[in-house]
Amino acid sequence: MVIRGAHGAVIVGVDGSQDATTGLAWALRHAQVAGLSVCVVHAWLPDDGQGPSGYDNVRIIRDRALTERAAKERVHRSMTAATAYVPIGRSLVTPIVVRGDAGAVLVELSRDGAQIVVGATGSGALPGILTPALGSTSRFALRHAWCPVTVVPSARLRHESLPHAYDSVPSARMAL
């Protein structure tokens, strides 16, 4: 697999998760300061109905894009959500949608990129269950990338699960 288009750019993997959106917002700000362009990448795989090896009738259910159109929509939603926190400004932002495994796609793009940015965990993380500190794609990128990798910490692990809008909600004991 040869994927090009990320020469000297900050490569950001997005999957629709909150951690990926946080990573994209961080990457947009970093790219503005460093004067770099940003490639927003989503890798998708069709649902072939096959489970992991050794389990013929079992499928791992993950929240992932199954078509190119769904992948493009996911990139668009991630960019919209991240730019609510950090405006794009003058940065050149290029969406890239590629059919393939997310980790392999990011590593291939890292050959030309300046940096990879990923969220700590992704769409495979199950809330309320022992969520790992790093998702599988983040771990793969850290092991195999050709350029520096930044893993943006998860808000869940920092106990910042409530948006700031809830800070102004009075508690039940306060007089209105």
C-alpha positions as CSV (number, residue, x, y, z in Angstrom):
1,M,0.0,0.0,0.0
2,V,1.4,3.4,-1.0
3,I,-0.4,6.5,0.3
4,R,0.9,9.9,-0.4
5,G,-0.3,13.4,0.3
6,A,1.0,14.2,3.8
7,H,4.4,15.6,2.9
8,G,5.5,17.7,5.9
9,A,2.1,17.8,7.5
10,V,0.7,16.9,10.9
11,I,-1.3,13.7,10.3
12,V,-4.3,13.3,12.6
13,G,-6.2,10.0,12.8
14,V,-9.9,10.4,13.5
15,D,-12.6,7.8,14.1
16,G,-15.5,9.8,15.5
17,S,-14.6,9.4,19.1
18,Q,-14.2,12.2,21.6
19,D,-10.5,11.4,22.1
20,A,-10.0,11.7,18.3
21,T,-11.7,15.1,18.3
22,T,-9.6,16.3,21.2
23,G,-6.5,15.1,19.3
24,L,-7.6,16.9,16.2
25,A,-8.2,20.2,18.1
26,W,-4.7,19.8,19.6
27,A,-3.2,19.2,16.2
28,L,-4.9,22.2,14.6
29,R,-3.5,24.5,17.3
30,H,0.0,22.9,17.1
31,A,-0.1,23.2,13.3
32,Q,-1.0,26.9,13.5
33,V,1.9,27.6,15.9
34,A,4.4,25.6,13.8
35,G,3.1,26.8,10.4
36,L,2.3,23.3,9.2
37,S,-0.6,21.9,7.3
38,V,-2.9,19.2,8.7
39,C,-4.1,15.9,7.1
40,V,-7.2,14.6,8.8
41,V,-7.3,10.8,8.1
42,H,-9.9,8.2,8.6
43,A,-9.3,4.6,7.5
44,W,-12.3,2.5,6.8
45,L,-13.0,-1.2,6.2
46,P,-16.1,-2.8,4.7
47,D,-18.0,-5.2,6.9
48,D,-17.0,-8.6,5.5
49,G,-19.0,-10.5,8.2
50,Q,-15.9,-12.5,9.3
51,G,-14.9,-12.5,12.9
52,P,-11.4,-12.8,14.3
53,S,-9.4,-15.8,13.3
54,G,-10.5,-18.9,15.1
55,Y,-14.1,-17.6,15.6
56,D,-16.1,-18.2,12.5
57,N,-19.5,-17.0,13.8
58,V,-18.3,-14.2,16.1
59,R,-17.8,-10.6,15.0
60,I,-16.2,-7.8,17.0
61,I,-18.7,-4.9,17.0
62,R,-17.0,-1.6,16.7
63,D,-18.2,1.8,15.8
64,R,-16.4,2.3,12.5
65,A,-17.2,3.5,9.0
66,L,-18.2,0.7,6.7
67,T,-18.4,2.7,3.4
68,E,-16.3,5.5,1.9
69,R,-19.3,7.9,2.2
70,A,-19.6,7.1,5.9
71,A,-15.9,7.7,6.3
72,K,-16.1,11.1,4.6
73,E,-19.0,12.1,6.9
74,R,-17.0,11.0,9.9
75,V,-14.1,13.2,8.9
76,H,-16.4,16.1,8.3
77,R,-18.1,15.7,11.7
78,S,-14.7,15.4,13.4
79,M,-13.5,18.6,11.7
80,T,-16.7,20.5,12.6
81,A,-16.4,19.4,16.2
82,A,-12.7,20.2,16.6
83,T,-13.0,23.7,14.9
84,A,-15.6,24.6,17.5
85,Y,-12.7,24.7,19.9
86,V,-9.8,25.8,17.6
87,P,-10.6,27.7,14.4
88,I,-8.7,26.5,11.4
89,G,-7.5,30.0,10.7
90,R,-4.9,30.0,7.8
91,S,-3.9,26.4,8.2
92,L,-4.3,24.1,5.2
93,V,-6.4,21.2,6.2
94,T,-6.7,18.2,3.9
95,P,-9.2,15.4,4.6
96,I,-7.9,11.9,3.6
97,V,-10.2,8.8,3.5
98,V,-8.5,5.5,2.8
99,R,-9.7,2.0,2.7
100,G,-7.5,0.0,5.0
101,D,-6.5,-0.7,8.6
102,A,-6.2,2.6,10.6
103,G,-2.8,1.8,12.1
104,A,-1.3,0.7,8.8
105,V,-2.6,3.8,7.0
106,L,-1.2,6.1,9.6
107,V,2.2,4.4,9.5
108,E,2.3,4.6,5.7
109,L,1.5,8.3,5.8
110,S,4.1,8.9,8.5
111,R,6.8,8.2,5.9
112,D,6.1,11.7,4.5
113,G,4.6,13.4,7.5
114,A,6.1,15.7,10.1
115,Q,4.1,14.2,13.0
116,I,1.2,11.9,13.8
117,V,-1.4,12.9,16.3
118,V,-3.9,10.4,17.8
119,G,-6.3,10.3,20.7
120,A,-5.4,8.0,23.5
121,T,-8.4,5.7,22.9
122,G,-10.8,5.5,20.0
123,S,-14.1,4.1,19.0
124,G,-13.3,0.7,20.3
125,A,-13.1,1.9,23.9
126,L,-16.1,0.9,26.0
127,P,-17.2,3.5,28.5
128,G,-17.5,2.2,32.1
129,I,-15.4,-0.8,31.5
130,L,-11.7,-0.9,32.2
131,T,-10.8,1.4,29.4
132,P,-7.2,1.0,28.4
133,A,-4.8,4.0,28.6
134,L,-4.1,3.5,24.9
135,G,-6.1,2.2,22.1
136,S,-4.8,-0.4,19.6
137,T,-4.3,2.2,16.8
138,S,-2.4,4.5,19.1
139,R,-0.2,1.6,20.3
140,F,0.5,0.5,16.7
141,A,1.4,4.1,15.6
142,L,3.8,4.5,18.5
143,R,5.6,1.2,17.6
144,H,5.8,1.6,13.9
145,A,5.6,5.2,12.8
146,W,8.5,6.9,10.8
147,C,7.9,10.3,12.4
148,P,7.2,11.5,15.9
149,V,3.8,10.5,17.4
150,T,1.8,12.6,19.9
151,V,-0.9,10.8,21.9
152,V,-3.3,13.3,23.3
153,P,-4.5,12.1,26.7
154,S,-8.1,11.0,27.1
155,A,-10.5,13.3,28.9
156,R,-12.1,10.2,30.5
157,L,-8.7,9.4,32.1
158,R,-8.4,13.0,33.4
159,H,-11.9,12.8,34.9
160,E,-13.1,15.6,32.7
161,S,-16.2,13.8,31.3
162,L,-18.6,16.7,31.8
163,P,-18.5,19.6,29.3
164,H,-17.8,23.0,30.7
165,A,-21.4,24.0,30.0
166,Y,-22.4,22.0,33.0
167,D,-20.2,24.0,35.4
168,S,-22.8,26.7,35.5
169,V,-25.6,24.4,36.5
170,P,-26.5,25.1,40.2
171,S,-26.6,22.2,42.6
172,A,-29.9,21.2,44.1
173,R,-29.1,22.9,47.5
174,M,-28.5,26.3,46.0
175,A,-31.2,28.9,46.1
176,L,-32.1,30.2,42.7
